[in-house]
Amino acid sequence: MKRSTYVLLMALLCSSYFVGQTHQIKGKVVDEKNEVIPFANILLLRASDTTFVQGTSADDNGLFLLRGVQTGLYLLQASYVGRGSKPLALDISEDIALGALIIPVQHNELDEVVVTAQRPKLQKLADRLVFSVENTVVSQGTSWDILKNTPGVIVNQDELLIRGENATVYLNDRKIQLSGQEVQDLLQGLSGTNIKSVEVIANPPARYDAEGGPILNIVTSKNIVPGYKGSVNGAYTQAVFPKYNIGTSHYYKTEKLNLFANYNINPKKELQKTDKGINFQEDNGQVFSIWDTEYNRTNRSQSQNVNFILDYDFDDHNSLNFTSNLIFNLDQEQQTRLNNAINNGQNQLDSTFTTLNNTDMDNTNLAFDLSYVHKLKKPGASIAVNGHYTYYNGESFQDLNSNYFAANGDFLRSFGFNSDSQQDIEIFTGQVDYSTPIGNASLETGAKVSSINSDSRVDFFNFAGSSNTVDASLSDRFNYTENVFAAYFSIVKNWEKWSVKLGLRGELTDADGTSLTLNQTNTQDFFEPFPSLYLLYSPSDKHSFSFDYGRNVDRPKYNDLNPFRFFFNENDFEEGNPRLFPSFSHNFNLNYTLNSEYFFDVYYRDNGRNIADLVFQDNDNQTLVELKQNVLESKSYGLDFTISKAISPSWFLYAYTSFFHEEETFLAVQSNNQEFTNEVNGVYGYLANYLTLSKDGTFTGELALTYISQFLFGSYVSDEQLNLTLGLRKSLFNNRMVVSLAAEDILEQYVPTYTSKYLNQDNFYRRRPETQFIRFGFTYNFGNFRLEDNQRAIDKNERDRLNKEE
């Protein structure tokens, strides 16, 4: 690596918050008879919108102390076992010693600001959009439901997209390092009542890795009360096949120690039907062979997830976090039955073939994460050190057999083979971060080192018959190593009606991918800067304007680089591309917000030589191959409009509309490498109604409608799709138990067709997973269940690239 010419020096002025003097509040909690109430919960709420600011608990003498309270207007309330004091309004400008907060002896409903469901709230900050859902109708679902209903988020086939890009999910600013399906399974088991807000970060600032795209950060309510709580949750889903999931979580908190343990199991049997059509053409465009294929794939899996988290506060200045995570999905079975009819150019049956493809898979993912935080003597200054290790192992065995028949049904020939593949990945990372106030600004800087080693192999054997596309020479060994050295610097400043945040991140990459069979090595050795800028202007409480810019990188995933082939049948396969290289994007956004209810967002994104999924038909050999390829150029732009408004105390409306344009120019490798531009103009619409159906707020419902006109997917363009969903939720036993009922894709119109028709290419496919279902869910809380979640995940950007593309 040419390290002699690289220097990681970055300096930028950046912006942020005003650091003012803080105060403390102390007092006592008693009942109407002036008897002490020990261990009562103390809540400090912002007076303007009753959002949670901080909390604590009284000691065994009923005394409490809140430190670090900023100057402002607040509401203070004490609660104990379903009983609450009246909210006390406080104008904090100095230290305050209260008399006593009185909690009535008789049963008394907590004041409305705590118990009654509030309306969700949207807040535009300089670098993100904050969707506050605590104590709202939206929070009565699962964490996955909240993400699906978050403004600016587009849901497509259970993928979460922001402006057409896959979003990365974080929990308390720590990345959830699981595959897409595992993330969904985990969040469906995490109750939304523990969620304070969701942050939509379309352009992540400098402290985040330059790779990863937009971020959805789930912020949970703070852990404020010592004690133990636990929960059991589960769901039964009736689709084509019935399926269920169940999990349990346990929390324990003392003054210094926090422990969390979680276990989830998600057995599944799923059916996915796929229809494919290919029109093979002569050079003059005349169709000479028409292939119609039906795939019926049955997947059986039993994913299990174990998490353990330990937080320990040595004192007010030093804390430690240890996290371990084990995900294993063993004995997966995937059986695909394929029926193919081949017609001639006059659409007369020429021949048929059938394929049975059985694949067994095992996946294991083990991670350890250790963090240490030291708060310096200077108020607001801290230094954090983190170390991380991940080990991933994936194995699969494929048995494929095809039989060919003439039009009259006579047997012609057979072909089959076995393939055995394995991948081992190890990731080591180390990171240090430092932050400090500088006058009325805030400075943050840090550095990170990551080292990745991936060893893959695939072997083909037990051939029966012959084929032009499959042979033993496809066996290969592929080794990939990557080292990334990064540093960042950012500063934030607020004054009067303005807020500015500037950041710069630099990353030095040294990577090698070697195919031992091909005797070919591809090297990436480069340094790149990643600047970011955020500007917010708020002339009044009702109006705000913002602009942001960021540069990002998209590195190829490990499996995309492997030159291996995975076969659906001998004429239809996926192939890796070791010649992929990183692509760089520029993102621009201009936003206007009116009264925190109406949001207008204009965006433009230059994706550069984006890595895209492209599918090409070889008309000579009559094959269809799917591969990753760097396009020649890619861009998208659009206008988003959001309404987030309470129509009445029991009806909250959320509507999101996006008008967008997407285009990609790539080399059509099966059309004499001609340049072709694939583009669409599309509309995405989402309308959600959240209803409180009972006076006490324990019975809620939602009705949502999603519409997509069309969108771009590599070399394909989808047609329109429509999804109507209905959900009902009921809280029982003083919120100790929550039951829910949901129906998805009621109209069965959420299955689009993807078409690729240009030059000498003419093919389509239509996947039909189990999008239509009815689900019954429950959560039962025990112990001191009013404790809030302190669950965390692991912030390691590199690990998502080990996930295999479906």
Secondary structure, 3 states (H helix, E strand, C coil): CCHHHCCCCCCCCCEECCCCCEEEEEEEEEECCCCECCCCEEEEEECCCCCEEEEEECCCCCEEEEEEEECEEEEEEEEECCEECCCEEEEECCCEECCCEEECCCCCCCCHHHHCCECCEEEECCCCEEEECCCECHHHCEHHHHHHCCCCCEEECCEEEECCEECEEEECCEECCCCHHHHHHHHHCCEHHHEEEEEEECCCCCCCCCECCCEEEEEECCCCCCEEEEEEEEEEEECCCEEEEEEEEEEEECCCEEEEEEEEEEEEEEEEEEEEEEEEECCCCCEEEEEEEEEEEEEEEEEEEEEEEEEEECCCCEEEEEEEEEEEEEEEEEEEEEEEEEEECCCCEEEEEEEEEEEEEEEEEEEEEEEEEEECCCCCCEEEEEEEEEEEEEEEEEEEEEEEEECCCCEEEEEEEEEEEEEEEEEEEEEEEEEEEECCEEEEEEEEEEEEEEEEEEEEEEEECCCCCCCHHHCEEEEEEEEEEEEEEEEEEEECCEEEEEEEEEEEEEEEEEECCCCEEEEEEEEEEEEEEEEEECCCCCEEEEEEEEEEEECCCHHHHCCCEEEEECCEEEECCCCCCCEEEEEEEEEEEECCCEEEEEEEEECCCCEEEEEEEECCCCEEEEEEEECCEEEEEEEEEEEEEEEECCEEEEEEEEEEEEEEEEEECCCCCEEEEEEEEEEEEEEEEEEECCCCCCEEEEEEEEEECCCEECCEEECCEEEEEEEEEEEECCCCEEEEEEEECCCCECCCCEEEEECCEEEEEEEECCCCEEEEEEEEEEECCCCCCCCCCCCCHHHHHHCCCC
